Amino acid sequence: MKRLRFLSLVAVVALVLVSALLMSQARDVGAQSKFLGNIWRTGTEPLNFSLYWNQVSPENSGKWTSCEPTRDVMETWLWLDRAYDYAKSHGMPFKEHTLVWGHSSGEPSWVCSLSEAEQRAEVEEWIQAVCQRYPDMDYIDVVNEPLHDPPCYANALGGSGSTGWDWVIWSFETARQYCGDADLLLNEYNIINNEESSALERFIDVVEVLQSRGLVDGIGVQGHSMENTPASDVLSKLNRLDDLGLPIYVSELELRGDDSLQLQLYQNLFPVMWEHDAVHGITLWGYVQGEMWRDEAHLLKSDGTERPAMTWLMDYVGGVQPTTVPTSTPVTVVPPTPTTPPGGVYQAEDASLGGGVSVDTNHSGYYGSGFVNFPSSGGYVEYRSVDGGNGGSRTLRFRHALGATGARTGQLTINGASRNITFQPTGSWDSWAILEVTVNLNAGTSNTIRLQSTGQDLANQDQMEVVGGTSPTATPVTVVPPTSTPVTVAPPTSTPVTVVPPTSTPDVPGGCAVNYVIQNDWGSGATVNVTVQNNGGSAINGWTLTWAFPGNQQIVHLWNGSYTQSGASVSVSNAAWNGTIGGSGGTVSFGFNLSYSGTNAEPASFSLNGTVCQ
């Protein structure tokens, strides 16, 4: 395909406005080596992610504030771990967002009060920690929004210096030192829209400073607030950026409007970006209703129904070739029952905790981890139920640093009814003592849980989460699959696949057992839960379960692990957080949705790490 920049401006505008011509060119574009990605907002795979996207970025979990809310306590990696592991296990590029950013959600508040020498050391420690933990990152937004939101510690990194951007140079030099082969990007907003006329040239100045030192591998231009930008302006600015000779990545794209307006915006603007030779990938900033920072920008309704712009977009780019089922017959999909990994540690922001309970963002004190920090002077934290689930008990888990003496006291308020409560130690977790109290929630309604200190202040390292309890009942929803092309399903294998026991010494002494439960079956698909039990005396660190389907079953989505399937043969391995199965009856569970035709018989046998289970 010829570059758009060599077309006349009139021809480009005509190209954008004539949708039939755009559609005729779409198939060639889909074959190019560009990614169309999206974000992980929480530690759970977003709805139907792999059906639509082939690149992963974290929304907030990759930011310094999220990973180190307390100085020298880098323990809140869970969500970032899951996004990274998902990308690697699915062969998708992973783009870290972000290392250096001055926004309050990008820099922890504690760093601003340090001396410049301490600030510099802490920033280097943070960059080194990220790059060592995730050694196979494909792209990194090293500095985010340098024009609009420089960090409070910029002077500690060199300030403006002789170049005007010495602090940015230091950031890229440090990332280059620790981050191996990852492509280093500079990311900024108001570059390709028409919100700020001077931003483009100022941004180019920064890029050229880095480029002259061989420090930058690509540039990220955010796609916010583009609703009033003509396609011709976008093209002109992309052409200007192309003069730099660097790959361009359109980041944080969303287009807002009602169904008709949003569709028109995508049809007018997206092809100009996608078909430009300098653009190597586009990352949208969310796509599911209620799970985006901007209203009316979602492409997928919360029940899985596509908005017109999503249907057009997938047809235009040719999709990402997911495993699908015919769209002529809508498929009933049962959402998986939420599960809590060992330890129950979830990042708090907008996450579902323990079956339908999430953190209210309007509480006192900052939070950025699975537990919610209490303010240093006491105060309160507040939780609210998302949907009420089916009621039942929940556990409030409170923890404080070992060495703290005495019980913690507080006032617990549930739906307006208050009672004083004392938390007594019940155990330990890593370097923390755990304190728990059980409460009951109303069924089918919203619930508010508030804990406030009484008698003594709660230290700022004291934290609380909601875990366990009764999970909400899974409600089937009708989902129209995203593509119109039916999948060709092979007939059942005529010769049953025989699983041969390993000839080498089994690495699961004592054996194992597998409980394969079909939780719901609607005739062309099913939801399955699998529990693996270790019957040996020693824990298993790292596990893979294999089996062969007796029919033509195909897994279409799996949670609490990663999987591969070749024909009837399936292999499921642990996720980052559930790799250990305890000895003497320890278990681990995962689940999946599958599609099939004919019968849905259960597999005859399973092998755990090469050992046939009973």
CORPEVEN-V421899 format. One line per field, one symbol per residue. ss: DSSP state (H for helix, E for strand, C for the rest). phi: phi as a letter, one per 20 degrees, with the letter a starting at -180 (. if undefined). psi: psi as a letter, one per 20 degrees, with the letter a starting at -180 (. if undefined). Layout:
ss->???
phi->???
psi->???
This chain:
ss->CCCHHHCCHHHHHHHHHCHHHHHHHHHHHHCCCCEEEEEECCCCCCCCHHHHCCEEEECCCCCHHHHCCECCECCCCHHHHHHHHHHHHCCCEEEEEEEECCCCCCCCHHHHHCCHHHHHHHHHHHHHHHHHHCCCCCEEEEEECCCCCCCCCHHHHCCCCCCCCHHHHHHHHHHHHHCCCCEEEEEECCCCCCCCCCHHHHHHHHHHHHHCCCCCCEEEEECCCCCCCCHHHHHHHHHHHHCCCCEEEEEEECCCCCHHHHHHHHHHHHHHHHCCCCEEEEEECCCECCCCCCCCCCCECCCCCECHHHHHHHHHHCCCCCCCCCCCCCEEECCCCCCCCCCCCCCCCCCCECCCEEECCCCCCCCCCCCEECECCECEEEEEECCCCCCEEEEEEEEEECCCCCCEEEEEEECCEEEEEEECEEEEECCEEEEEEEEEECCCCCCEEEEEECCCCCCCCCEEEEECCCCCCCCCEEECCCCCCCCCCCCCCCCCCCCCCCCCCCCCCCCEEEEEEEEEECCCEEEEEEEEEECCCCCEECCEEEEECCCCCEEEEEECCEEEEECCEEEEECCCCCCEECCCCEEEEEEEEEECCCCCCCCCCEEECCEECC
phi->.ffffeefffffffffeeffffffefffffefeddcdbdeecedgfglgffcccbccfedfeeggfecfdgmcecdegffgffffffffdmdfddfcbecbeffedcfffffeeffffgffffffffffffffcfdfeccffcdlffdbfffdgffeplflfenbfffggfffffffddleffeddcbdmededebfefgffffgfgfffffdmdddacddfdeldfdefgffffgffffffffmdfdcfdlebcdqfgfffgffffeefffffefffeeacdfdobdgnccfcfmdfdcffenfffgffgfffffenmdlffccgefcgdedegffgcdfgnmedfefleedmnncceffedenecbcfedffffdonbccdcffcnldmnecdedccbfgofdnfedaddcclnedbfbdedgcrcbldcedccbecddfemcfccccdcfbnbfeffefcbbdcmneffffdfcedegfdeefeeeffgffdgeeeegfeefgdcgnnbccdddefbcdncabdcdcdddeeeedfddnccdcacffcdfcfdaccmrcbcbcmeeccddfefdcfddfflnfcbcbbbdcdacndcfffebccdlndfee
psi->pqqhiiqqhghgghghhnhghghhihhhghirmqqoaaqohajqprpkgihhqkqpqqghijqghhhmhppjnnimigghgggghggghjkqqpoporgopiqhihpqhhhhirrhgggghhgggggggghhhmikqgqpngpplhhhmqrijghhjibgbhiikhhgggghggghgijcjqppqppqrkgjakhohihghhghggghgghijkipirqpoqkqljhjpqhhgggghhhghhhijqqpooqlpqpqrrgggggggghhhghhghiphioiqpoqmrippikqipqjiqiprhjipqrhhgggghhgijaklrprqqihoqpopoqqppqprphkoqqhojqpokmjprppilrpqqqjahqppqqhkcbrqpqqpgjickbaqqpoppqrpqhpqqqqqrpppolipqqqqppqpiaqockqpppqqprqqqpjrqqppppqqqgqqpqiiprqrprbapqqppopqppoqiqioqqopqrqphoqppopqqirpqjmpiarqpoopohppjhjrrpppppppojriqqpooqppqrpqibkpppipqqkaqqqpocipqpprqrhikipoqrljqrqqrrqqqqrqcqmqqqhrqpokippq.
